[in-house]
Amino acid sequence: MTRSQKLRWYAEQLMADAASEEKAGAQGAAVSHYLQAADILLLLAKVEQSYTTWKYYADNASTCQQKARRLIATSPKEDPVPNTR
């Protein structure tokens, strides 16, 4: 297995883990996994010579980033200062 194949496999695992965490309601963990997968996919795209493969990586990275943004936007907001009264 080449290095790029290992990275692609790892990115796919991170996306699957993110989807599982999202279903379980662990939005913070899901966001983290989606962003890690996006980083790996962008690294793969950066060194890719084939346009078709580059587009696959770039599109999947974009999808991961959009899912992370959606989760961040819909997550419950915490009080920046705890109410001690």
VODOSE-797805 format. One record per residue: residue number from 0; residue in one letter; x, y, z of N, C-alpha, C in turn. Coordinates in steps of 0.001 Angstrom, whole numbers. Example, Ala and Ser with C-alpha at 12.3 -4.5 7.8 and 13.67 -1.06 7.14 Angstrom:
% VODOSE-797805
node pos->0 code->A n_X->13190 n_Y->-5690 n_Z->7800 ca_X->12300 ca_Y->-4500 ca_Z->7800 c_X->13200 c_Y->-3300 c_Z->7800
node pos->1 code->S n_X->12850 n_Y->-2250 n_Z->7080 ca_X->13670 ca_Y->-1060 ca_Z->7140 c_X->12900 c_Y->30 c_Z->7870
***
This chain:
% VODOSE-797805
node pos->0 code->M n_X->850 n_Y->-1172 n_Z->0 ca_X->0 ca_Y->0 ca_Z->0 c_X->905 c_Y->1247 c_Z->0
node pos->1 code->T n_X->663 n_Y->2161 n_Z->-927 ca_X->1478 ca_Y->3369 ca_Z->-1000 c_X->1066 c_Y->4360 c_Z->82
node pos->2 code->R n_X->1884 n_Y->5359 n_Z->274 ca_X->1594 ca_Y->6387 ca_Z->1283 c_X->282 c_Y->7102 c_Z->967
node pos->3 code->S n_X->58 n_Y->7436 n_Z->-295 ca_X->-1174 ca_Y->8137 ca_Z->-651 c_X->-2402 c_Y->7244 c_Z->-447
node pos->4 code->Q n_X->-2252 n_Y->5945 n_Z->-697 ca_X->-3366 ca_Y->5022 ca_Z->-445 c_X->-3671 c_Y->4951 c_Z->1048
node pos->5 code->K n_X->-2633 n_Y->4955 n_Z->1875 ca_X->-2830 ca_Y->4925 ca_Z->3323 c_X->-3523 c_Y->6198 c_Z->3796
node pos->6 code->L n_X->-3094 n_Y->7331 n_Z->3262 ca_X->-3718 ca_Y->8598 ca_Z->3645 c_X->-5172 c_Y->8660 c_Z->3196
node pos->7 code->R n_X->-5443 n_Y->8156 n_Z->2001 ca_X->-6824 ca_Y->8137 ca_Z->1517 c_X->-7681 c_Y->7231 c_Z->2409
node pos->8 code->W n_X->-7144 n_Y->6075 n_Z->2778 ca_X->-7866 ca_Y->5161 ca_Z->3668 c_X->-8137 c_Y->5841 c_Z->5017
node pos->9 code->Y n_X->-7119 n_Y->6527 n_Z->5549 ca_X->-7271 ca_Y->7193 ca_Z->6835 c_X->-8320 c_Y->8305 c_Z->6749
node pos->10 code->A n_X->-8326 n_Y->9067 n_Z->5659 ca_X->-9327 ca_Y->10118 ca_Z->5481 c_X->-10730 c_Y->9520 c_Z->5428
node pos->11 code->E n_X->-10873 n_Y->8392 n_Z->4742 ca_X->-12178 ca_Y->7726 ca_Z->4676 c_X->-12614 c_Y->7239 c_Z->6053
node pos->12 code->Q n_X->-11659 n_Y->6735 n_Z->6834 ca_X->-11972 ca_Y->6292 ca_Z->8201 c_X->-12420 c_Y->7478 c_Z->9061
node pos->13 code->L n_X->-11720 n_Y->8599 n_Z->8923 ca_X->-12093 ca_Y->9791 ca_Z->9676 c_X->-13493 c_Y->10273 c_Z->9309
node pos->14 code->M n_X->-13827 n_Y->10215 n_Z->8023 ca_X->-15168 ca_Y->10617 ca_Z->7596 c_X->-16228 c_Y->9669 c_Z->8153
node pos->15 code->A n_X->-15939 n_Y->8387 n_Z->8165 ca_X->-16880 ca_Y->7413 ca_Z->8721 c_X->-17032 c_Y->7630 c_Z->10227
node pos->16 code->D n_X->-15923 n_Y->7872 n_Z->10918 ca_X->-15979 ca_Y->8144 ca_Z->12352 c_X->-16772 c_Y->9419 c_Z->12631
node pos->17 code->A n_X->-16573 n_Y->10425 n_Z->11794 ca_X->-17301 ca_Y->11686 ca_Z->11964 c_X->-18802 c_Y->11471 c_Z->11810
node pos->18 code->A n_X->-19190 n_Y->10700 n_Z->10821 ca_X->-20612 ca_Y->10421 ca_Z->10613 c_X->-21192 c_Y->9671 c_Z->11808
node pos->19 code->S n_X->-20433 n_Y->8723 n_Z->12350 ca_X->-20895 ca_Y->7978 ca_Z->13531 c_X->-21030 c_Y->8894 c_Z->14739
node pos->20 code->E n_X->-20033 n_Y->9751 n_Z->14940 ca_X->-20079 ca_Y->10695 ca_Z->16068 c_X->-21258 c_Y->11657 c_Z->15906
node pos->21 code->E n_X->-21487 n_Y->12091 n_Z->14676 ca_X->-22600 ca_Y->13006 ca_Z->14417 c_X->-23928 c_Y->12352 c_Z->14766
node pos->22 code->K n_X->-24105 n_Y->11091 n_Z->14370 ca_X->-25336 ca_Y->10364 ca_Z->14689 c_X->-25493 c_Y->10167 c_Z->16190
node pos->23 code->A n_X->-24367 n_Y->9996 n_Z->16893 ca_X->-24404 ca_Y->9782 ca_Z->18340 c_X->-24596 c_Y->11084 c_Z->19108
node pos->24 code->G n_X->-24553 n_Y->12212 n_Z->18403 ca_X->-24758 ca_Y->13492 ca_Z->19060 c_X->-23485 c_Y->14131 c_Z->19596
node pos->25 code->A n_X->-22343 n_Y->13562 n_Z->19297 ca_X->-21050 ca_Y->14110 ca_Z->19739 c_X->-20547 c_Y->15065 c_Z->18661
node pos->26 code->Q n_X->-21116 n_Y->16265 n_Z->18635 ca_X->-20815 ca_Y->17197 ca_Z->17559 c_X->-19363 c_Y->17665 c_Z->17581
node pos->27 code->G n_X->-18788 n_Y->17875 n_Z->18742 ca_X->-17406 ca_Y->18323 ca_Z->18827 c_X->-16446 c_Y->17322 c_Z->18205
node pos->28 code->A n_X->-16635 n_Y->16060 n_Z->18513 ca_X->-15784 ca_Y->15010 ca_Z->17954 c_X->-16004 c_Y->14893 c_Z->16449
node pos->29 code->A n_X->-17251 n_Y->15025 n_Z->16011 ca_X->-17552 ca_Y->14939 ca_Z->14576 c_X->-16872 c_Y->16082 c_Z->13821
node pos->30 code->V n_X->-16935 n_Y->17289 n_Z->14361 ca_X->-16281 ca_Y->18436 ca_Z->13726 c_X->-14783 c_Y->18180 c_Z->13604
node pos->31 code->S n_X->-14180 n_Y->17699 n_Z->14669 ca_X->-12746 ca_Y->17411 ca_Z->14671 c_X->-12382 c_Y->16390 c_Z->13595
node pos->32 code->H n_X->-13147 n_Y->15328 n_Z->13505 ca_X->-12873 ca_Y->14292 ca_Z->12505 c_X->-13061 c_Y->14819 c_Z->11082
node pos->33 code->Y n_X->-14121 n_Y->15599 n_Z->10856 ca_X->-14347 ca_Y->16153 ca_Z->9520 c_X->-13195 c_Y->17070 c_Z->9113
node pos->34 code->L n_X->-12731 n_Y->17903 n_Z->10040 ca_X->-11653 ca_Y->18830 ca_Z->9711 c_X->-10330 c_Y->18102 c_Z->9484
node pos->35 code->Q n_X->-10078 n_Y->17054 n_Z->10251 ca_X->-8866 ca_Y->16258 ca_Z->10028 c_X->-8909 c_Y->15585 c_Z->8656
node pos->36 code->A n_X->-10068 n_Y->15042 n_Z->8305 ca_X->-10218 ca_Y->14403 ca_Z->6994 c_X->-10019 c_Y->15431 c_Z->5880
node pos->37 code->A n_X->-10576 n_Y->16629 n_Z->6047 ca_X->-10410 ca_Y->17676 ca_Z->5038 c_X->-8941 c_Y->18033 c_Z->4863
node pos->38 code->D n_X->-8207 n_Y->18143 n_Z->5954 ca_X->-6771 ca_Y->18450 ca_Z->5873 c_X->-6026 c_Y->17389 c_Z->5068
node pos->39 code->I n_X->-6297 n_Y->16137 n_Z->5348 ca_X->-5618 ca_Y->15047 ca_Z->4642 c_X->-5981 c_Y->15058 c_Z->3157
node pos->40 code->L n_X->-7252 n_Y->15261 n_Z->2866 ca_X->-7691 ca_Y->15278 ca_Z->1467 c_X->-7053 c_Y->16444 c_Z->706
node pos->41 code->L n_X->-6904 n_Y->17589 n_Z->1371 ca_X->-6257 ca_Y->18723 ca_Z->711 c_X->-4769 c_Y->18458 c_Z->470
node pos->42 code->L n_X->-4129 n_Y->17762 n_Z->1395 ca_X->-2732 ca_Y->17379 ca_Z->1185 c_X->-2609 c_Y->16431 c_Z->-12
node pos->43 code->L n_X->-3517 n_Y->15492 n_Z->-104 ca_X->-3507 ca_Y->14568 ca_Z->-1240 c_X->-3748 c_Y->15312 c_Z->-2555
node pos->44 code->A n_X->-4663 n_Y->16265 n_Z->-2541 ca_X->-4964 ca_Y->17031 ca_Z->-3746 c_X->-3765 c_Y->17867 c_Z->-4176
node pos->45 code->K n_X->-3031 n_Y->18377 n_Z->-3207 ca_X->-1891 ca_Y->19253 ca_Z->-3503 c_X->-818 c_Y->18558 c_Z->-4341
node pos->46 code->V n_X->-624 n_Y->17275 n_Z->-4128 ca_X->430 ca_Y->16554 ca_Z->-4852 c_X->-103 c_Y->15744 c_Z->-6038
node pos->47 code->E n_X->-1386 n_Y->15803 n_Z->-6270 ca_X->-1996 ca_Y->14995 ca_Z->-7334 c_X->-1751 c_Y->15623 c_Z->-8698
node pos->48 code->Q n_X->-1416 n_Y->14793 n_Z->-9668 ca_X->-1144 ca_Y->15248 ca_Z->-11036 c_X->-2388 c_Y->15154 c_Z->-11933
node pos->49 code->S n_X->-3249 n_Y->14187 n_Z->-11662 ca_X->-4442 ca_Y->13969 ca_Z->-12478 c_X->-5563 c_Y->14914 c_Z->-12026
node pos->50 code->Y n_X->-6162 n_Y->15620 n_Z->-12992 ca_X->-7239 ca_Y->16541 ca_Z->-12657 c_X->-8427 c_Y->15812 c_Z->-12022
node pos->51 code->T n_X->-8777 n_Y->14674 n_Z->-12558 ca_X->-9933 ca_Y->13929 ca_Z->-12055 c_X->-9739 c_Y->13536 c_Z->-10598
node pos->52 code->T n_X->-8571 n_Y->13031 n_Z->-10274 ca_X->-8293 ca_Y->12634 ca_Z->-8896 c_X->-8181 c_Y->13858 c_Z->-8000
node pos->53 code->W n_X->-7558 n_Y->14923 n_Z->-8502 ca_X->-7455 ca_Y->16162 ca_Z->-7742 c_X->-8851 c_Y->16677 c_Z->-7398
node pos->54 code->K n_X->-9750 n_Y->16659 n_Z->-8383 ca_X->-11120 ca_Y->17137 ca_Z->-8166 c_X->-11842 c_Y->16284 c_Z->-7133
node pos->55 code->Y n_X->-11633 n_Y->14985 n_Z->-7166 ca_X->-12236 ca_Y->14082 ca_Z->-6177 c_X->-11800 c_Y->14487 c_Z->-4765
node pos->56 code->Y n_X->-10490 n_Y->14668 n_Z->-4578 ca_X->-9981 ca_Y->15047 ca_Z->-3261 c_X->-10494 c_Y->16427 c_Z->-2836
node pos->57 code->A n_X->-10437 n_Y->17374 n_Z->-3750 ca_X->-10864 ca_Y->18738 ca_Z->-3431 c_X->-12354 c_Y->18794 c_Z->-3098
node pos->58 code->D n_X->-13170 n_Y->18079 n_Z->-3858 ca_X->-14615 ca_Y->18069 ca_Z->-3601 c_X->-14932 c_Y->17415 c_Z->-2260
node pos->59 code->N n_X->-14256 n_Y->16312 n_Z->-1944 ca_X->-14500 ca_Y->15654 ca_Z->-659 c_X->-14017 c_Y->16515 c_Z->506
node pos->60 code->A n_X->-12909 n_Y->17214 n_Z->335 ca_X->-12427 ca_Y->18124 ca_Z->1379 c_X->-13439 c_Y->19240 c_Z->1602
node pos->61 code->S n_X->-13977 n_Y->19772 n_Z->534 ca_X->-14987 ca_Y->20822 ca_Z->631 c_X->-16241 c_Y->20322 c_Z->1352
node pos->62 code->T n_X->-16653 n_Y->19114 n_Z->1036 ca_X->-17820 ca_Y->18522 ca_Z->1697 c_X->-17578 c_Y->18369 c_Z->3197
node pos->63 code->C n_X->-16387 n_Y->17907 n_Z->3565 ca_X->-16051 ca_Y->17755 ca_Z->4992 c_X->-16081 c_Y->19103 c_Z->5700
node pos->64 code->Q n_X->-15539 n_Y->20136 n_Z->5048 ca_X->-15534 ca_Y->21461 ca_Z->5651 c_X->-16957 c_Y->22002 c_Z->5806
node pos->65 code->Q n_X->-17800 n_Y->21770 n_Z->4814 ca_X->-19187 ca_Y->22228 ca_Z->4896 c_X->-19929 c_Y->21523 c_Z->6027
node pos->66 code->K n_X->-19693 n_Y->20220 n_Z->6190 ca_X->-20343 ca_Y->19487 ca_Z->7276 c_X->-19870 c_Y->20010 c_Z->8628
node pos->67 code->A n_X->-18583 n_Y->20307 n_Z->8745 ca_X->-18058 ca_Y->20845 ca_Z->9995 c_X->-18679 c_Y->22216 c_Z->10288
node pos->68 code->R n_X->-18767 n_Y->23058 n_Z->9275 ca_X->-19383 ca_Y->24381 ca_Z->9458 c_X->-20838 c_Y->24252 c_Z->9892
node pos->69 code->R n_X->-21560 n_Y->23331 n_Z->9266 ca_X->-22971 ca_Y->23137 ca_Z->9620 c_X->-23104 c_Y->22698 c_Z->11068
node pos->70 code->L n_X->-22252 n_Y->21773 n_Z->11488 ca_X->-22308 ca_Y->21300 ca_Z->12873 c_X->-21956 c_Y->22412 c_Z->13854
node pos->71 code->I n_X->-20975 n_Y->23225 n_Z->13505 ca_X->-20601 ca_Y->24335 ca_Z->14382 c_X->-21742 c_Y->25335 c_Z->14480
node pos->72 code->A n_X->-22390 n_Y->25617 n_Z->13358 ca_X->-23476 ca_Y->26591 ca_Z->13335 c_X->-24706 c_Y->26113 c_Z->14097
node pos->73 code->T n_X->-24936 n_Y->24817 n_Z->14123 ca_X->-26149 ca_Y->24298 ca_Z->14772 c_X->-25899 c_Y->23795 c_Z->16190
node pos->74 code->S n_X->-24650 n_Y->23855 n_Z->16645 ca_X->-24374 ca_Y->23363 ca_Z->17994 c_X->-24882 c_Y->24371 c_Z->19018
node pos->75 code->P n_X->-25330 n_Y->23878 n_Z->20173 ca_X->-25809 ca_Y->24793 ca_Z->21204 c_X->-24668 c_Y->25677 c_Z->21687
node pos->76 code->K n_X->-24985 n_Y->26950 n_Z->21889 ca_X->-23973 ca_Y->27905 ca_Z->22330 c_X->-23831 c_Y->27839 c_Z->23849
node pos->77 code->E n_X->-22580 n_Y->27914 n_Z->24292 ca_X->-22311 ca_Y->27938 ca_Z->25731 c_X->-22145 c_Y->29376 c_Z->26169
node pos->78 code->D n_X->-22487 n_Y->29674 n_Z->27437 ca_X->-22248 ca_Y->30995 ca_Z->27992 c_X->-20751 c_Y->31225 c_Z->28098
node pos->79 code->P n_X->-20261 n_Y->32364 n_Z->27582 ca_X->-18821 ca_Y->32606 ca_Z->27695 c_X->-18393 c_Y->32836 c_Z->29144
node pos->80 code->V n_X->-19294 n_Y->33360 n_Z->29947 ca_X->-19006 ca_Y->33563 ca_Z->31368 c_X->-20060 c_Y->32791 c_Z->32154
node pos->81 code->P n_X->-19650 n_Y->31853 n_Z->32975 ca_X->-20642 ca_Y->31094 ca_Z->33737 c_X->-21410 c_Y->31979 c_Z->34692
node pos->82 code->N n_X->-22665 n_Y->31703 n_Z->34830 ca_X->-23517 ca_Y->32458 ca_Z->35740 c_X->-23318 c_Y->31918 c_Z->37146
node pos->83 code->T n_X->-22749 n_Y->32709 n_Z->38048 ca_X->-22462 ca_Y->32248 ca_Z->39402 c_X->-23434 c_Y->32781 c_Z->40422
node pos->84 code->R n_X->-24489 n_Y->33407 n_Z->40007 ca_X->-25475 ca_Y->33958 ca_Z->40961 c_X->-26508 c_Y->32962 c_Z->41332
***
